[in-house]
């Protein structure tokens, strides 16, 4: 998708990918977990020690009632409404690992999510989860 800025950051064991456009921003956040004995047995759950922490949107307008309002958003100049979930991020981290930790997997998912929310108006969790179904090709 053209016209979107790609931003990456790492801080305190977290890695962030953000796509930002005129309508708002989408962030993906993963955390590097210390590998414990039980996690080593569950590499499918924590591939390479990574876990999905968040897939969320930053918007200048409110979409849903579960959003929190922030005045100091790093991605939007004024008021920001934020909502996100770790559930799709858990699946996305597995897809990223299966692709050899290729960041294009994350960028493609974040751009699809951006288009779905800000352009196509898909707002329900079910619609967004179906969009990012990691078993199928986006």
Residue, then its C-alpha position, 0 to 999 in steps of 0.5 A: x500500500x503506497x503512501x504509508x510511512x514505515x517506522x520501527x523501534x526497539x525498547x526494553x525487550x520490545x520490538x515495534x513496527x508502525x505504519x502511519x498514514x493520513x487517517x491514523x496508524x497501526x502498530x505491531x509489538x512483539x516482546x523478546x521473552x527470556x527462554x525458560x525450560x517450559x518455553x523451550x518445550x513450547x517453541x510453537x507458542x514462543x518461537x525463538x523466545x518471541x511473543x506477540x504483545x499488541x496489534x492496535x490502531x491509533x486514530x484521531x477519531x473514536x471508532x469503538x467504545x473500548x478505546x482509550x484516549x491519549x493526548x501524547x501519542x507519538x504517531x498523531x499530532x493531536x488527540x489519539x484514540x487507541x485500541x489493540x489486542x494481543x490475540x492477533x499478535x500471537x498469531x502474527x509472531x508465529x507467521x513471522x517466525x515461519x517466514x524466517x523472521x522476515x519483517x515483510x510479513x509484519x509490514x504486509x499484515x500492518x498495511x492490510x490492517x490499516x486498509x481494513x480499518x481506515x479505508x474499508x471500515x472493518x471494525x469488529x474483532x471477528x472481521x479483523x481476525x479473519x483478515x489476518x488469518x495466518x493460515x491463509x495468504x493475505 
